[in-house]
Every structure is written in C-alpha cells, then in structure tokens.
Amino acid sequence: MEKQECPVAGRMTDLVGKSASLIPTPALIVETEALEHNLRLMSGFFARRHAKLRPHFKSHKCVTIAKRQLESGNAVGITCAKLSEAEVLAAGGIRDILIANQIVGQDKLERVAELARQCRLTVAVDDESQVRQLSAALAGTGATVGVLVEVDVGLARCGVPPGERALQIARAATIAAGVDFLGIQAYEGHCITVLDPEDRRRQVLASMQKAVDTRRLIEASGLPVRVLSGGGTGSYDMTGLMDGVDEVQAGSYALMDHYYAQRRPEFAPALSVITTVISSNGSDHAVLDVGVKGVGADLGPPVLADRPEDVISRFESEEHASVRVGGRPLKVGDRVRLVPSHGCTTCNLHRRLFAVRDGIVEDVWAIEGSGCLE
Ligand SMILES: Cc1ncc(COP(=O)(O)O)c(C=O)c1O
C-alpha cells in the first residue's frame, strides 16, 4: 500500500503567504511580532548581567522557537523537562541541553549516554544512587554528562533539603567516572506566580537564598560550583539578579498565556487558538469547535481574545467550548480567537504552530516535542 502523509502532521506549507483566515480550525497560532518582542525583551534583560538565560523548551516544545531564543542572545543553552524532549532538541541541532529532572531507569540512562555523544548534556540528580547508575551507564562510552544537584527550596517537588545533604551528593558526583559535577538546580515554583510583585520578590529571594547558601557551603568544602540554575518567567528579574545565580530557566515568556499575562504584562500575548463557531442560538449562546483536547485546561478555561464581553461558560467537553455571548451575537462560521490559560499544556496538544504576521501566514512550525512525555 502506498504510504500517505499524515494530514494532521503535514506542515500545510501551501498556506504560507495566504490569509490566516484560511487556516483550518482549531489551530494554534503564534503572532510573530509579539514573539519577537518577547524574545528581545528577555534577552535584553540578561545583557551585561552575570546570569544568563537557559530558556525552557517545555513551554512551546518547538525547536524553531528554541533556536530563535538562542539566536536572540544572552542564552547559554536550552532547558527541557524530559529525555525525549532533549532527543528532539539534539536532533534539531541544539548543542547545550539541560534536562531539569532526574532520569531513572536503565533504558533511559542508556539513551542519556547515547545523547551525550551528540551534545553537551546536563541532568538533575537528588540521590547518590542516580549518580552511581548514571556513571555505570556511561562506563566505556567515552561520554560525559554534567550533573546539577537539585535542592528543594520550598516547592516540595524533587530535590534534597538545602545544606549538608546536597554537599554529600556533590561529593559523590565529583568522584563518579563519566559524571561532571557542575553545581545546583533549584526551582522556586511555589512562589514564582504570586500575584503581588513585591510579595513575590520577597518570597522568591528568600527561597533562592537557600540555594545560594548551599552553593557557598559546597564551595567552602573545596568543590567548585560552576552553575546555579533556576527561576522562570515570574522571577527572571528577581532570581536573575541574585549574587550566586548563573542561569534562569524561563520558558513561558516566549508565547505567554492568560495566567502569566496578569503577572508579566511586559510580555505580549503571542499564543492563541483560532476556532470556529459551529452552533449558535443567535443571541447569548454559541459553541466553538475546540475543547480540552485542543486547549490546556489545567489552569482554567481560555479567554476570548477580541471579545471582552463574552466568557467561556462551559469548558469540559473534548471538542466543544460554550460561550456566554455578552457582546455582538456570534453566528455559525464566525472565527473566534482564544487565549489559553496555560500555554505549556496547550502546546503539548498540538503538532504544528502557524506563525502569523499582520494576518498573513508567514510559516508553519512543527511542535516536535508535542507528546514527548518519557
Ligand atoms: C524546572 C523548571 N524551571 C523553570 C520553570 C519556569 O517556567 P516558566 O517560565 O513557565 O515560569 C519551570 C516551570 O514549570 C520548571 O519546572
């Protein structure tokens, strides 16, 4: 049987140069002008500062955007969450990758060893057993993997408590063959989205100080610490200014979402999902052709980009979103733009991103990391 190109994964490049109104819905859109503004603003912040950016891939999962983040400058490499994301990044030509998580399991450690031959690879650890197993997987391969000891500064996710325990793991990593102890990772995710900026600053600085103090403890023991990596979009101008912090792992700033728009108004909303009205009562009720299979719902329903009088009244269905229409009535066939509450989980649901400038499709980008969960 003849092999057919998957119509969903296909790049739809025949739409390039044409009106965005021709894009079949629901579809994920990036406004390139807004994206460029965001990349310029963030990389500009890190110019002439000690700390540099290590943009987080998990937010958009698109290698084209990752490359643009690096090209914007003041970035030392890319952060990602998963081994399979790192593989996608390396295949796309990215040469310095941090997997900001612990890699567990023999099969995955073998993939780590293989990947470390293609790029400069760093992973997080929070136990000596991970260091030993990583070292064993690297034996005889000639590859080296950098490690950051993850310190829990309050998120209560991965990581060891600040202080002595991190030093013990740092010592183990220093003597393990094939493993290069680089420093510390700490993510202050429990306070990075606090709404009040002053309250956020106070909490972020107090949390990250625990990581800096741990760095000083390790250094005082005689082990050099080359990297302290942490932070995100909510804290880049707080964590990124701290003495002792080297890298900021911000990701959401590139595309933004409704949740971060309230916390980081300096970045432009670049991401939206265009949808079509498939049913309407002609007055106060309409239904769009997208549901939780096309827009991430973990931080709440999306908002309507250009219709402030309307709200999403029901957002539980897989393929439908109900709108309570407060403004001009919507009729069947109208197109409506939604801004997701959470860009990261939305991008993971799509396989392509239409890059649009002034209403014209400029390009179609693959979201190579979509569905990369392992
Ligand atoms: C390890 C890590 N670093 C950084 C971030 C920051 O990402 P954002 O820029 O979306 O706040 C996250 C978000 O989940 C994260 O898990």
The ligand as an ORCA input file, in Angstrom:
! r2SCAN-3c Opt
* xyz 0 1
  C      12.390     23.246     36.467
  C      11.652     24.438     35.970
  N      12.343     25.549     35.691
  C      11.749     26.668     35.260
  C      10.375     26.718     35.071
  C       9.807     28.039     34.674
  O       8.965     28.131     33.647
  P       8.108     29.434     33.348
  O       8.974     30.357     32.596
  O       6.996     28.893     32.553
  O       7.686     30.043     34.633
  C       9.607     25.578     35.347
  C       8.140     25.599     35.182
  O       7.413     24.694     35.438
  C      10.260     24.422     35.810
  O       9.574     23.297     36.111
*
